[in-house]
Amino acid sequence: MSDDSGDKAELLQAQLIELQTQVAFQEETISELNEALGLQQLDIAALKRQWEVMRDRYRELQAQLPDSQDDADEPPPPHY
């Protein structure tokens, strides 16, 4: 009977080690994902700033166009 309890103890110890290993890998993965997410947030912020600059430039250029250019969105006359 003592052999049976020794086997159970070894099995429990092996399971505990397996669980600890899995937790360690999960913690490492979470840390890597957190870092990647942080870098993506920085990229998104940079892209947002670039978009805002380009939008502002587009509006400035659009404001400089003569009024006749406003008709450019209209379809061409039927004889085209």
Secondary structure, DSSP 8 states (H G I E B T S, - for coil): -HHHHHHHHHHHHHHHHHHHHHHHHHHHHHHHHHHHHHHHHHHHHHHHHHHHHHHHHHHHHHHHS-GGGGGGGS---TT-
